[in-house]
């Protein structure tokens, strides 16, 4: 059985700063969830207090082109495990602590077509 880990980054409270970046579309409602990730690794990297979220930029074709450390810092981590399945949940509570953005270009990987062309038939 594969272990799955759901990592959720959320604000400490709904009234935390940075609310403009936490509005959901199309209703413009407010959420306290900043980001979430799934991992199927047996021993995933669990965020630690002091870690920052990541921020990303995209180009005109919705491809990620740049990344940087985000404006949210992990202040507390809670871990939960299911008694019935191999599912784990990690909740990372975060505070808003904006920093000057230092964007780094994300290396572009091969497209699906390039990978298929490289395979010998």
N, CA, C and O atoms as CSV, one atom per row, in Angstrom:
chain,resi,resn,atom,element,x,y,z
A,1,UNK,N,N,0.838,-1.182,0.000
A,1,UNK,CA,C,0.000,0.000,0.000
A,1,UNK,C,C,0.884,1.247,0.000
A,1,UNK,O,O,1.876,1.302,0.726
A,2,UNK,N,N,0.537,2.227,-0.794
A,2,UNK,CA,C,1.299,3.457,-0.915
A,2,UNK,C,C,0.874,4.451,0.167
A,2,UNK,O,O,-0.316,4.655,0.409
A,3,UNK,N,N,1.853,5.055,0.801
A,3,UNK,CA,C,1.569,6.097,1.777
A,3,UNK,C,C,1.391,7.409,1.041
A,3,UNK,O,O,2.208,7.768,0.193
A,4,UNK,N,N,0.322,8.126,1.365
A,4,UNK,CA,C,0.087,9.442,0.785
A,4,UNK,C,C,0.127,10.474,1.900
A,4,UNK,O,O,-0.396,10.247,2.991
A,5,UNK,N,N,0.746,11.599,1.617
A,5,UNK,CA,C,0.815,12.686,2.588
A,5,UNK,C,C,0.269,13.950,1.941
A,5,UNK,O,O,0.713,14.359,0.869
A,6,UNK,N,N,-0.700,14.558,2.611
A,6,UNK,CA,C,-1.287,15.813,2.166
A,6,UNK,C,C,-0.694,16.908,3.044
A,6,UNK,O,O,-0.894,16.902,4.259
A,7,UNK,N,N,0.035,17.848,2.443
A,7,UNK,CA,C,0.655,18.945,3.177
A,7,UNK,C,C,-0.128,20.216,2.859
A,7,UNK,O,O,-0.219,20.632,1.704
A,8,UNK,N,N,-0.689,20.822,3.895
A,8,UNK,CA,C,-1.522,22.007,3.752
A,8,UNK,C,C,-0.850,23.173,4.471
A,8,UNK,O,O,-0.487,23.066,5.643
A,9,UNK,N,N,-0.691,24.276,3.764
A,9,UNK,CA,C,-0.181,25.509,4.357
A,9,UNK,C,C,-1.376,26.426,4.556
A,9,UNK,O,O,-2.132,26.666,3.615
A,10,UNK,N,N,-1.558,26.945,5.770
A,10,UNK,CA,C,-2.692,27.824,6.032
A,10,UNK,C,C,-2.287,28.967,6.934
A,10,UNK,O,O,-1.277,28.886,7.632
A,11,UNK,N,N,-3.064,30.024,6.924
A,11,UNK,CA,C,-2.784,31.156,7.798
A,11,UNK,C,C,-3.114,30.771,9.235
A,11,UNK,O,O,-3.896,29.852,9.477
A,12,UNK,N,N,-2.509,31.483,10.187
A,12,UNK,CA,C,-2.799,31.215,11.593
A,12,UNK,C,C,-4.254,31.545,11.909
A,12,UNK,O,O,-4.902,30.827,12.670
A,13,UNK,N,N,-4.774,32.640,11.322
A,13,UNK,CA,C,-6.174,33.014,11.490
A,13,UNK,C,C,-6.689,33.567,10.167
A,13,UNK,O,O,-5.909,33.960,9.300
A,14,UNK,N,N,-8.005,33.593,10.024
A,14,UNK,CA,C,-8.601,34.134,8.798
A,14,UNK,C,C,-8.325,35.625,8.652
A,14,UNK,O,O,-8.352,36.143,7.536
A,15,UNK,N,N,-8.059,36.327,9.755
A,15,UNK,CA,C,-7.865,37.774,9.693
A,15,UNK,C,C,-6.401,38.159,9.512
A,15,UNK,O,O,-6.066,39.338,9.621
A,16,UNK,N,N,-5.516,37.193,9.236
A,16,UNK,CA,C,-4.107,37.502,9.029
A,16,UNK,C,C,-3.913,38.463,7.864
A,16,UNK,O,O,-4.757,38.565,6.973
A,17,UNK,N,N,-2.788,39.162,7.889
A,17,UNK,CA,C,-2.418,40.064,6.791
A,17,UNK,C,C,-2.292,39.274,5.498
A,17,UNK,O,O,-2.294,38.043,5.499
A,18,UNK,N,N,-2.184,40.003,4.403
A,18,UNK,CA,C,-2.008,39.358,3.109
A,18,UNK,C,C,-3.297,38.804,2.536
A,18,UNK,O,O,-3.266,37.952,1.648
A,19,UNK,N,N,-4.426,39.275,3.032
A,19,UNK,CA,C,-5.702,38.706,2.599
A,19,UNK,C,C,-5.974,38.910,1.112
A,19,UNK,O,O,-6.709,38.134,0.502
A,20,UNK,N,N,-5.380,39.958,0.524
A,20,UNK,CA,C,-5.627,40.221,-0.893
A,20,UNK,C,C,-5.171,39.060,-1.770
A,20,UNK,O,O,-5.758,38.810,-2.822
A,21,UNK,N,N,-4.129,38.352,-1.345
A,21,UNK,CA,C,-3.599,37.226,-2.109
A,21,UNK,C,C,-4.356,35.925,-1.818
A,21,UNK,O,O,-4.079,34.899,-2.438
A,22,UNK,N,N,-5.305,35.961,-0.884
A,22,UNK,CA,C,-5.998,34.736,-0.494
A,22,UNK,C,C,-7.449,34.699,-0.962
A,22,UNK,O,O,-8.242,33.913,-0.444
A,23,UNK,N,N,-7.804,35.529,-1.925
A,23,UNK,CA,C,-9.177,35.540,-2.410
A,23,UNK,C,C,-9.369,34.488,-3.482
A,23,UNK,O,O,-8.553,34.352,-4.394
A,24,UNK,N,N,-10.468,33.737,-3.362
A,24,UNK,CA,C,-10.785,32.687,-4.324
A,24,UNK,C,C,-11.630,33.246,-5.459
A,24,UNK,O,O,-12.431,34.158,-5.255
A,25,UNK,N,N,-11.455,32.711,-6.622
A,25,UNK,CA,C,-12.259,33.103,-7.772
A,25,UNK,C,C,-13.346,32.064,-7.973
A,25,UNK,O,O,-13.128,30.923,-7.565
A,26,UNK,N,N,-14.480,32.351,-8.556
A,26,UNK,CA,C,-14.920,33.656,-9.038
A,26,UNK,C,C,-15.674,34.463,-7.988
A,26,UNK,O,O,-15.999,35.625,-8.233
A,27,UNK,N,N,-15.961,33.883,-6.827
A,27,UNK,CA,C,-16.796,34.580,-5.843
A,27,UNK,C,C,-16.051,35.578,-4.982
A,27,UNK,O,O,-16.677,36.327,-4.231
A,28,UNK,N,N,-14.732,35.609,-5.070
A,28,UNK,CA,C,-13.928,36.534,-4.283
A,28,UNK,C,C,-14.040,36.267,-2.775
A,28,UNK,O,O,-13.835,37.171,-1.965
A,29,UNK,N,N,-14.365,35.026,-2.409
A,29,UNK,CA,C,-14.430,34.690,-0.988
A,29,UNK,C,C,-13.019,34.503,-0.446
A,29,UNK,O,O,-12.078,34.275,-1.206
A,30,UNK,N,N,-12.881,34.600,0.866
A,30,UNK,CA,C,-11.576,34.538,1.509
A,30,UNK,C,C,-11.302,33.118,1.997
A,30,UNK,O,O,-12.200,32.450,2.508
A,31,UNK,N,N,-10.070,32.662,1.839
A,31,UNK,CA,C,-9.677,31.350,2.325
A,31,UNK,C,C,-8.467,31.494,3.232
A,31,UNK,O,O,-7.697,32.446,3.110
A,32,UNK,N,N,-8.305,30.539,4.147
A,32,UNK,CA,C,-7.095,30.551,4.976
A,32,UNK,C,C,-6.077,29.537,4.465
A,32,UNK,O,O,-4.990,29.412,5.029
A,33,UNK,N,N,-6.422,28.812,3.399
A,33,UNK,CA,C,-5.479,27.863,2.804
A,33,UNK,C,C,-4.627,28.603,1.780
A,33,UNK,O,O,-5.142,29.206,0.838
A,34,UNK,N,N,-3.327,28.544,1.983
A,34,UNK,CA,C,-2.383,29.234,1.106
A,34,UNK,C,C,-1.925,28.351,-0.042
A,34,UNK,O,O,-1.758,28.813,-1.171
A,35,UNK,N,N,-1.723,27.073,0.262
A,35,UNK,CA,C,-1.127,26.146,-0.704
A,35,UNK,C,C,-1.329,24.733,-0.167
A,35,UNK,O,O,-1.473,24.530,1.038
A,36,UNK,N,N,-1.336,23.770,-1.068
A,36,UNK,CA,C,-1.394,22.372,-0.655
A,36,UNK,C,C,-0.603,21.520,-1.628
A,36,UNK,O,O,-0.507,21.834,-2.815
A,37,UNK,N,N,-0.034,20.434,-1.113
A,37,UNK,CA,C,0.754,19.515,-1.926
A,37,UNK,C,C,0.428,18.091,-1.511
A,37,UNK,O,O,0.105,17.830,-0.352
A,38,UNK,N,N,0.514,17.177,-2.457
A,38,UNK,CA,C,0.377,15.743,-2.183
A,38,UNK,C,C,1.718,15.085,-2.447
A,38,UNK,O,O,2.417,15.441,-3.396
A,39,UNK,N,N,2.075,14.129,-1.610
A,39,UNK,CA,C,3.302,13.376,-1.811
A,39,UNK,C,C,3.008,11.902,-1.635
A,39,UNK,O,O,2.302,11.511,-0.706
A,40,UNK,N,N,3.550,11.078,-2.529
A,40,UNK,CA,C,3.422,9.625,-2.413
A,40,UNK,C,C,4.734,9.007,-1.945
A,40,UNK,O,O,4.882,7.784,-1.947
A,41,UNK,N,N,5.681,9.841,-1.549
A,41,UNK,CA,C,6.960,9.341,-1.053
A,41,UNK,C,C,6.764,8.666,0.302
A,41,UNK,O,O,5.920,9.082,1.095
A,42,UNK,N,N,7.536,7.645,0.554
A,42,UNK,CA,C,7.452,6.946,1.836
A,42,UNK,C,C,7.834,7.872,2.993
A,42,UNK,O,O,7.197,7.851,4.046
A,43,UNK,N,N,8.867,8.679,2.795
A,43,UNK,CA,C,9.319,9.630,3.815
A,43,UNK,C,C,9.418,11.024,3.202
A,43,UNK,O,O,10.516,11.487,2.894
A,44,UNK,N,N,8.278,11.698,3.023
A,44,UNK,CA,C,8.321,13.016,2.384
A,44,UNK,C,C,9.017,14.039,3.279
A,44,UNK,O,O,9.096,13.869,4.496
A,45,UNK,N,N,9.516,15.094,2.660
A,45,UNK,CA,C,10.118,16.184,3.407
A,45,UNK,C,C,8.995,16.983,4.059
A,45,UNK,O,O,8.150,17.560,3.375
A,46,UNK,N,N,8.998,17.007,5.379
A,46,UNK,CA,C,7.979,17.728,6.132
A,46,UNK,C,C,8.504,19.142,6.403
A,46,UNK,O,O,9.619,19.299,6.900
A,47,UNK,N,N,7.710,20.172,6.081
A,47,UNK,CA,C,8.154,21.539,6.353
A,47,UNK,C,C,8.463,21.726,7.842
A,47,UNK,O,O,7.870,21.077,8.704
A,48,UNK,N,N,9.399,22.623,8.116
A,48,UNK,CA,C,9.831,22.922,9.483
A,48,UNK,C,C,9.497,24.373,9.822
A,48,UNK,O,O,9.296,25.197,8.930
A,49,UNK,N,N,9.440,24.675,11.104
A,49,UNK,CA,C,9.231,26.051,11.544
A,49,UNK,C,C,10.353,26.912,10.965
A,49,UNK,O,O,11.530,26.559,11.045
A,50,UNK,N,N,9.969,28.042,10.385
A,50,UNK,CA,C,10.935,28.946,9.753
A,50,UNK,C,C,11.021,28.791,8.249
A,50,UNK,O,O,11.520,29.685,7.565
A,51,UNK,N,N,10.533,27.650,7.707
A,51,UNK,CA,C,10.503,27.476,6.247
A,51,UNK,C,C,9.525,28.471,5.639
A,51,UNK,O,O,8.576,28.902,6.293
A,52,UNK,N,N,9.762,28.827,4.395
A,52,UNK,CA,C,8.867,29.726,3.660
A,52,UNK,C,C,8.154,28.967,2.552
A,52,UNK,O,O,8.667,27.980,2.023
A,53,UNK,N,N,6.967,29.442,2.212
A,53,UNK,CA,C,6.276,28.907,1.041
A,53,UNK,C,C,7.060,29.351,-0.190
A,53,UNK,O,O,7.996,30.142,-0.075
A,54,UNK,N,N,6.688,28.852,-1.362
A,54,UNK,CA,C,7.314,29.270,-2.619
A,54,UNK,C,C,6.291,30.070,-3.423
A,54,UNK,O,O,5.089,29.820,-3.337
A,55,UNK,N,N,6.776,31.027,-4.198
A,55,UNK,CA,C,5.931,31.805,-5.102
A,55,UNK,C,C,6.435,31.565,-6.517
A,55,UNK,O,O,7.630,31.370,-6.736
A,56,UNK,N,N,5.502,31.582,-7.485
A,56,UNK,CA,C,5.855,31.282,-8.873
A,56,UNK,C,C,5.242,32.305,-9.810
A,56,UNK,O,O,4.182,32.864,-9.529
A,57,UNK,N,N,5.922,32.548,-10.933
A,57,UNK,CA,C,5.427,33.403,-12.025
A,57,UNK,C,C,5.244,32.530,-13.248
A,57,UNK,O,O,5.968,31.553,-13.443
A,58,UNK,N,N,4.272,32.888,-14.071
A,58,UNK,CA,C,4.058,32.160,-15.318
A,58,UNK,C,C,4.169,33.112,-16.498
A,58,UNK,O,O,4.043,34.328,-16.351
A,59,UNK,N,N,4.409,32.534,-17.673
A,59,UNK,CA,C,4.461,33.346,-18.884
A,59,UNK,C,C,3.081,33.361,-19.535
A,59,UNK,O,O,2.100,32.934,-18.927
A,60,UNK,N,N,3.007,33.846,-20.758
A,60,UNK,CA,C,1.732,33.958,-21.462
A,60,UNK,C,C,1.080,32.607,-21.729
A,60,UNK,O,O,-0.134,32.545,-21.924
A,61,UNK,N,N,1.856,31.521,-21.744
A,61,UNK,CA,C,1.310,30.195,-22.042
A,61,UNK,C,C,1.118,29.366,-20.773
A,61,UNK,O,O,1.044,28.140,-20.848
A,62,UNK,N,N,1.034,30.015,-19.611
A,62,UNK,CA,C,0.825,29.359,-18.315
A,62,UNK,C,C,1.943,28.406,-17.928
A,62,UNK,O,O,1.717,27.475,-17.155
A,63,UNK,N,N,3.135,28.617,-18.447
A,63,UNK,CA,C,4.281,27.801,-18.058
A,63,UNK,C,C,5.037,28.543,-16.948
A,63,UNK,O,O,5.286,29.743,-17.057
A,64,UNK,N,N,5.396,27.826,-15.890
A,64,UNK,CA,C,6.147,28.449,-14.806
A,64,UNK,C,C,7.531,28.813,-15.315
A,64,UNK,O,O,8.244,27.979,-15.874
A,65,UNK,N,N,7.901,30.079,-15.113
A,65,UNK,CA,C,9.190,30.545,-15.609
A,65,UNK,C,C,10.132,30.995,-14.489
A,65,UNK,O,O,11.352,30.924,-14.643
A,66,UNK,N,N,9.573,31.457,-13.361
A,66,UNK,CA,C,10.396,31.976,-12.274
A,66,UNK,C,C,9.816,31.552,-10.918
A,66,UNK,O,O,8.610,31.345,-10.780
A,67,UNK,N,N,10.708,31.427,-9.920
A,67,UNK,CA,C,10.288,31.059,-8.567
A,67,UNK,C,C,11.086,31.877,-7.556
A,67,UNK,O,O,12.161,32.391,-7.867
A,68,UNK,N,N,10.553,31.990,-6.359
A,68,UNK,CA,C,11.235,32.683,-5.273
A,68,UNK,C,C,10.669,32.194,-3.941
A,68,UNK,O,O,9.639,31.523,-3.889
A,69,UNK,N,N,11.380,32.554,-2.857
A,69,UNK,CA,C,10.827,32.291,-1.540
A,69,UNK,C,C,9.595,33.157,-1.381
A,69,UNK,O,O,9.589,34.316,-1.797
A,70,UNK,N,N,8.544,32.600,-0.776
A,70,UNK,CA,C,7.294,33.321,-0.633
A,70,UNK,C,C,7.256,34.211,0.599
A,70,UNK,O,O,8.223,34.305,1.356
A,71,UNK,N,N,6.110,34.864,0.778
A,71,UNK,CA,C,5.927,35.826,1.857
A,71,UNK,C,C,5.331,35.214,3.126
A,71,UNK,O,O,5.048,35.936,4.082
A,72,UNK,N,N,5.138,33.898,3.145
A,72,UNK,CA,C,4.550,33.233,4.311
A,72,UNK,C,C,5.572,32.317,4.963
A,72,UNK,O,O,6.242,31.539,4.284
A,73,UNK,N,N,5.690,32.411,6.294
A,73,UNK,CA,C,6.668,31.649,7.065
A,73,UNK,C,C,5.927,30.655,7.964
A,73,UNK,O,O,4.950,31.012,8.622
A,74,UNK,N,N,6.401,29.409,7.986
A,74,UNK,CA,C,5.798,28.366,8.825
A,74,UNK,C,C,6.113,28.674,10.288
A,74,UNK,O,O,7.271,28.863,10.661
A,75,UNK,N,N,5.051,28.721,11.116
A,75,UNK,CA,C,5.207,29.013,12.547
A,75,UNK,C,C,4.889,27.810,13.436
A,75,UNK,O,O,5.320,27.751,14.588
A,76,UNK,N,N,4.135,26.857,12.896
A,76,UNK,CA,C,3.745,25.684,13.675
A,76,UNK,C,C,3.402,24.566,12.704
A,76,UNK,O,O,2.855,24.827,11.632
A,77,UNK,N,N,3.719,23.314,13.064
A,77,UNK,CA,C,3.433,22.161,12.215
A,77,UNK,C,C,2.698,21.118,13.050
A,77,UNK,O,O,3.156,20.739,14.128
A,78,UNK,N,N,1.555,20.657,12.544
A,78,UNK,CA,C,0.800,19.579,13.192
A,78,UNK,C,C,0.696,18.416,12.225
A,78,UNK,O,O,0.438,18.612,11.038
A,79,UNK,N,N,0.897,17.191,12.732
A,79,UNK,CA,C,0.875,15.989,11.891
A,79,UNK,C,C,-0.237,15.064,12.367
A,79,UNK,O,O,-0.436,14.870,13.566
A,80,UNK,N,N,-0.960,14.495,11.394
A,80,UNK,CA,C,-2.052,13.577,11.682
A,80,UNK,C,C,-1.899,12.335,10.810
A,80,UNK,O,O,-1.387,12.419,9.694
A,81,UNK,N,N,-2.341,11.184,11.312
A,81,UNK,CA,C,-2.280,9.939,10.541
A,81,UNK,C,C,-3.601,9.204,10.695
A,81,UNK,O,O,-4.219,9.237,11.759
A,82,UNK,N,N,-4.029,8.543,9.635
A,82,UNK,CA,C,-5.247,7.741,9.652
A,82,UNK,C,C,-4.974,6.382,10.292
A,82,UNK,O,O,-3.918,5.786,10.075
A,83,UNK,N,N,-5.914,5.907,11.065
A,83,UNK,CA,C,-5.810,4.567,11.636
A,83,UNK,C,C,-6.226,3.500,10.626
A,83,UNK,O,O,-5.862,2.333,10.763
A,84,UNK,N,N,-6.999,3.909,9.600
A,84,UNK,CA,C,-7.564,2.959,8.642
A,84,UNK,C,C,-6.804,2.862,7.325
A,84,UNK,O,O,-6.884,1.845,6.636
A,85,UNK,N,N,-6.072,3.906,6.973
A,85,UNK,CA,C,-5.349,3.920,5.696
A,85,UNK,C,C,-3.933,4.421,5.939
A,85,UNK,O,O,-3.572,4.767,7.064
A,86,UNK,N,N,-3.149,4.455,4.896
A,86,UNK,CA,C,-1.790,4.996,4.988
A,86,UNK,C,C,-1.759,6.459,4.554
A,86,UNK,O,O,-0.829,6.892,3.873
A,87,UNK,N,N,-2.773,7.209,4.949
A,87,UNK,CA,C,-2.833,8.622,4.611
A,87,UNK,C,C,-2.402,9.453,5.812
A,87,UNK,O,O,-2.835,9.224,6.941
A,88,UNK,N,N,-1.535,10.428,5.535
A,88,UNK,CA,C,-1.088,11.356,6.568
A,88,UNK,C,C,-1.432,12.777,6.138
A,88,UNK,O,O,-1.459,13.093,4.949
A,89,UNK,N,N,-1.689,13.615,7.115
A,89,UNK,CA,C,-1.971,15.029,6.861
A,89,UNK,C,C,-1.013,15.856,7.700
A,89,UNK,O,O,-0.842,15.608,8.894
A,90,UNK,N,N,-0.390,16.840,7.065
A,90,UNK,CA,C,0.505,17.762,7.754
A,90,UNK,C,C,-0.075,19.156,7.552
A,90,UNK,O,O,-0.245,19.602,6.418
A,91,UNK,N,N,-0.377,19.842,8.650
A,91,UNK,CA,C,-0.898,21.204,8.579
A,91,UNK,C,C,0.197,22.152,9.039
A,91,UNK,O,O,0.688,22.060,10.164
A,92,UNK,N,N,0.573,23.070,8.145
A,92,UNK,CA,C,1.616,24.051,8.433
A,92,UNK,C,C,0.945,25.413,8.607
A,92,UNK,O,O,0.440,25.988,7.642
A,93,UNK,N,N,0.941,25.920,9.825
A,93,UNK,CA,C,0.383,27.235,10.098
A,93,UNK,C,C,1.444,28.274,9.764
A,93,UNK,O,O,2.617,28.103,10.097
A,94,UNK,N,N,1.022,29.361,9.099
A,94,UNK,CA,C,1.976,30.346,8.595
A,94,UNK,C,C,1.585,31.763,8.987
A,94,UNK,O,O,0.408,32.070,9.181
A,95,UNK,N,N,2.598,32.624,9.101
A,95,UNK,CA,C,2.349,34.054,9.306
A,95,UNK,C,C,2.883,34.807,8.090
A,95,UNK,O,O,3.825,34.366,7.431
A,96,UNK,N,N,2.271,35.938,7.812
A,96,UNK,CA,C,2.647,36.771,6.680
A,96,UNK,C,C,3.867,37.601,7.069
A,96,UNK,O,O,3.802,38.397,8.006
A,97,UNK,N,N,4.962,37.423,6.364
A,97,UNK,CA,C,6.200,38.153,6.615
A,97,UNK,C,C,6.853,38.430,5.263
A,97,UNK,O,O,7.801,37.746,4.876
A,98,UNK,N,N,6.338,39.446,4.535
A,98,UNK,CA,C,6.819,39.701,3.175
A,98,UNK,C,C,8.303,40.038,3.135
A,98,UNK,O,O,8.850,40.675,4.036
A,99,UNK,N,N,8.934,39.583,2.051
A,99,UNK,CA,C,10.348,39.860,1.815
A,99,UNK,C,C,10.494,40.437,0.412
A,99,UNK,O,O,9.602,40.294,-0.425
A,100,UNK,N,N,11.610,41.082,0.168
A,100,UNK,CA,C,11.884,41.604,-1.179
A,100,UNK,C,C,12.026,40.422,-2.129
A,100,UNK,O,O,12.829,39.523,-1.878
A,101,UNK,N,N,11.253,40.410,-3.222
A,101,UNK,CA,C,11.312,39.269,-4.132
A,101,UNK,C,C,12.651,39.163,-4.849
A,101,UNK,O,O,13.169,40.147,-5.377
A,102,UNK,N,N,13.199,37.960,-4.859
A,102,UNK,CA,C,14.412,37.662,-5.606
A,102,UNK,C,C,14.085,36.491,-6.532
A,102,UNK,O,O,14.304,35.329,-6.189
A,103,UNK,N,N,13.557,36.822,-7.709
A,103,UNK,CA,C,13.102,35.809,-8.652
A,103,UNK,C,C,14.280,35.077,-9.277
A,103,UNK,O,O,15.278,35.690,-9.655
A,104,UNK,N,N,14.152,33.759,-9.381
A,104,UNK,CA,C,15.148,32.925,-10.048
A,104,UNK,C,C,14.465,32.194,-11.189
A,104,UNK,O,O,13.346,31.705,-11.037
A,105,UNK,N,N,15.129,32.120,-12.322
A,105,UNK,CA,C,14.554,31.428,-13.466
A,105,UNK,C,C,14.500,29.930,-13.187
A,105,UNK,O,O,15.459,29.343,-12.684
A,106,UNK,N,N,13.371,29.327,-13.519
A,106,UNK,CA,C,13.192,27.884,-13.371
A,106,UNK,C,C,13.649,27.226,-14.663
A,106,UNK,O,O,13.165,27.590,-15.735
A,107,UNK,N,N,14.569,26.265,-14.593
A,107,UNK,CA,C,15.007,25.597,-15.815
A,107,UNK,C,C,13.836,24.884,-16.484
A,107,UNK,O,O,13.019,24.244,-15.822
A,108,UNK,N,N,13.772,25.006,-17.781
A,108,UNK,CA,C,12.694,24.362,-18.541
A,108,UNK,C,C,13.064,22.913,-18.817
A,108,UNK,O,O,14.163,22.621,-19.289
A,109,UNK,N,N,12.152,22.022,-18.525
A,109,UNK,CA,C,12.351,20.611,-18.838
A,109,UNK,C,C,11.892,20.317,-20.260
A,109,UNK,O,O,11.341,21.187,-20.935
A,110,UNK,N,N,12.115,19.120,-20.699
A,110,UNK,CA,C,11.691,18.708,-22.039
A,110,UNK,C,C,10.170,18.598,-22.103
A,110,UNK,O,O,9.524,18.235,-21.120
A,111,UNK,N,N,9.615,18.910,-23.248
A,111,UNK,CA,C,8.174,18.733,-23.449
A,111,UNK,C,C,7.877,17.254,-23.661
A,111,UNK,O,O,8.786,16.455,-23.887
A,112,UNK,N,N,6.617,16.902,-23.587
A,112,UNK,CA,C,6.218,15.508,-23.819
A,112,UNK,C,C,6.635,15.056,-25.218
A,112,UNK,O,O,7.128,13.940,-25.387
A,113,UNK,N,N,6.442,15.909,-26.215
A,113,UNK,CA,C,6.824,15.551,-27.589
A,113,UNK,C,C,8.324,15.328,-27.717
A,113,UNK,O,O,8.757,14.413,-28.417
A,114,UNK,N,N,9.126,16.164,-27.043
A,114,UNK,CA,C,10.577,16.001,-27.087
A,114,UNK,C,C,10.987,14.682,-26.440
A,114,UNK,O,O,11.877,13.990,-26.935
A,115,UNK,N,N,10.338,14.341,-25.340
A,115,UNK,CA,C,10.644,13.073,-24.671
A,115,UNK,C,C,10.260,11.892,-25.552
A,115,UNK,O,O,11.003,10.915,-25.637
A,116,UNK,N,N,9.112,11.974,-26.204
A,116,UNK,CA,C,8.675,10.876,-27.083
A,116,UNK,C,C,9.590,10.738,-28.298
A,116,UNK,O,O,9.883,9.627,-28.738
A,117,UNK,N,N,10.037,11.866,-28.833
A,117,UNK,CA,C,10.946,11.829,-29.985
A,117,UNK,C,C,12.280,11.188,-29.607
A,117,UNK,O,O,12.935,10.574,-30.450
A,118,UNK,N,N,12.680,11.327,-28.358
A,118,UNK,CA,C,13.966,10.783,-27.915
A,118,UNK,C,C,13.925,9.269,-27.684
A,118,UNK,O,O,14.971,8.624,-27.608
A,119,UNK,N,N,12.720,8.705,-27.572
A,119,UNK,CA,C,12.580,7.270,-27.319
A,119,UNK,C,C,12.713,6.512,-28.643
A,119,UNK,O,O,12.044,6.841,-29.623
A,120,UNK,N,N,13.550,5.533,-28.663
A,120,UNK,CA,C,13.709,4.711,-29.884
A,120,UNK,C,C,12.590,3.687,-29.951
A,120,UNK,O,O,12.259,3.042,-28.957
A,121,UNK,N,N,12.025,3.551,-31.113
A,121,UNK,CA,C,10.928,2.599,-31.296
A,121,UNK,C,C,11.464,1.276,-31.798
A,121,UNK,O,O,10.694,0.341,-32.015
